[in-house]
Amino acid sequence: MPSSDQGITAKRYRVIPRSLIFLFDANDRVLLLKGAETKRLWTGLFNGIGGHIEPGEDIMEAALRELQEETGIVGVDLCFCGQIMVDVSDDTGVAIFLFRGDYGGDDFVHSPEGQLVWISLDRLLEIPTVEDLPVLLPKIVNHQGSDPILIGKYQYGLDGELKISFH
């Protein structure tokens, strides 16, 4: 089917799809990635695991692939928790698909993306994180598979301040 049949034109708002995964253990810790010094964005900041969704992948396939690529972890059941739209310009945004899972091991490998570290949830405010993590992570940690999915929106004000809202 031609893209014009789908209403895809240069004047339409477009989004870049990404996955974002958080793994938790039984000790109230979350596995976070400390961004490598070589990264263009989020250098030295802690964030979840994830990345871009590639052509031909659905969001679960992409999340499982990113988890394996960035951690070496396979065989974890992931639960889809929600989606966030991030406005980055007038014509482009980012669609972040949120996942959570449980993992009790220390069997992971570091990647060029950064260093993996188990962080106690009560220490989250003591470490350098990406801007939204202190707001987002409490929503994900408490999310159960039967809960309604999280629907969020991130926008930047004229002053550059991030505005976060969830339904």
N, C-alpha and C positions, 0 to 999 in steps of 0.2 A: 504494500500500500504506500503510495507516495506520501511524503511528509506533509504536503499541502492538504491532503485529505484529513489529516489529524489537526489541522489548524496551526501547524508549526510554521511560523514566519519570523523573520529577524526582529519584528516589532513586539513579539510576545515575551513575557517574563519567562526566564529560563532558570532551572535549578541544577546544581551539581549534587548528585546523590552520594551520601557517605553513611558508613556504619559507625557506631560508637558502642563499645562493649565494656561492661564492668563485671568482673568476677569477684565473688565474695567467699570467704572461708568461715568456718564455724567459730573463729575467734574474733568476730566483728572487725575483720580487716578487708580491705579492697586492694586488688592488684592494680597498681597504676604504673604508667610509663612516664619516666622522667625524660623529657625531650633531649635528644643528643645535641651537642654543641654545633654540629654540622647542619642542623635543621634550620630552614628559613623562618619557620613559624614556631613559636612556643619553646624556644631554646631554654633548657633548664627548668621548664615548668612541668608539673605533674598533670596528667590527663588520663582518660580511659584509653583503651586499645581500639584501633579501628583505622578506617581509611576509605578510599573511594570505591564505589561500586562500579565494576567493569562491565562492558557490553556483554549481554547474554546472561548475566547473573541476576537472580532475584536477591532480595535483601538478606535473606537467611544464608544463602550460598556465599554472598560477599562477606558477611560477618564471620562465618566459619573460616573462610579463606584468610581474612585479615588476622583472625585470632591465631591461626597456625603460622602465618608468615611472621608475625611480630612476637610470638611467644613460643612457638613449637608445640603448643597445647592442642590436642585433638580429643574428640570423644566427649566434649562437654555439651550438655543440653542447654541451649540458649532459649530464653523466653523473650519474645518481642514485647517491649514495654511502652513504646510510643514513638512520636515523631516531632521534630522541631523544625520550623522554617526560620532561616536566618537571612535577613535582608542584608546584602552586602553592597548593592548598588541599585539604581533605578530599574535596571533590566535583568539583573542576575541575583540569584540567591543560592543558598545551600539547604538541602533537605537532609537532616540528620535522622537516621533510624536507630533507635535506642534498644539495646539488648542487655540482659543480665543473665548471669549463670552462677553456679556454685562450683568451686574447685578447692580441694583441700590440700593440694600438693605444692611442693617447691620445685617441681620438675618442669622448668621452663628455660628457654634460651633467650638471651638478649639479641636484639637485632640492631641494624644501623639506625633504626628509629629512636633508640634510647635504651635506658636501663629500666628493668622491671623491678618494682619494689612493693612488698606488702606494707600497706599503711593502715594503722589502726584508725577506725572511723572517728574516734575522739581526738585525733591529732590533725585532722584535716585542715583546721584553721592555722596550724603551726608551720605548714609547708607551703612553698610557692606553687600555686596551681594556676591553671587557665582560669580566666575570669568567671566563668559560669559554674565551675565545679562545686563550690560551696552551696549553691542553690539547687543544682541538678541532682547531685549524688544522694541527698536525703530522700528525694522522690523515688529514685531507682532502688535504693537499698530496701525500702519498705514495700515495693511493688510485688504483688503476688500475681500469678498467672491468670487468676479469675478477675482481677481488678480491671476497671476500664483503662484503656490505653491513655497514656499521657499525650496531650496535644499542646505544644508550646510554640512560642514565637519570640525571636530575638530581633531587636531593632536597635540601631545606634542613633542617638540624638545628635543634634547639631554640635553639641559639645564633645561628641565622641563617646559619651557614656552609654554603656550597654543597658538596654531596657528589656527585662525578662518578664514574660507573662505565660501562664498556663491556664487552660480551661479546667 
